[in-house]
Amino acid sequence: MSTTPNSTERTERCTDCGRDTVHRVRVELREEGKNPDTAAFSREPYRISICSLCGVENALRMNNA
């Protein structure tokens, strides 16, 4: 990750279009459980980045434990 235009945008390599472009970046909690009774207890943090050029969204699980 190279530069920081503002707090939610970063210049980084897009895995889809192969260019260094500005990406919107956020952290999101996602439920991973399939059981609706326990899904709220299976939330994991993901880093979500969206390329401003091609619009492709990439999600990376931050907790690999």
C-alpha positions, 0 to 999 in steps of 0.5 A, spaced: 500 500 500 503 506 497 499 513 499 493 515 503 489 520 499 484 520 505 482 516 511 478 511 507 482 511 500 488 508 498 492 507 492 494 499 491 494 494 486 488 492 483 488 484 482 483 485 477 485 490 472 492 490 474 494 497 475 495 501 481 489 505 483 485 508 488 481 503 492 475 505 498 477 501 504 473 499 510 473 494 515 466 490 516 464 484 520 461 478 517 457 472 519 460 466 517 456 461 521 450 457 517 446 456 523 441 462 524 441 461 532 449 462 533 450 466 526 451 472 531 457 469 535 461 467 529 462 474 526 469 475 523 473 482 521 474 483 513 478 488 510 474 490 504 477 494 498 473 497 492 477 499 486 475 506 483 477 504 476 474 497 475 469 497 481 471 490 483 471 488 491 476 484 494 474 481 501 480 479 506 479 475 512 483 479 518 483 474 523 486 467 520 486 464 527 
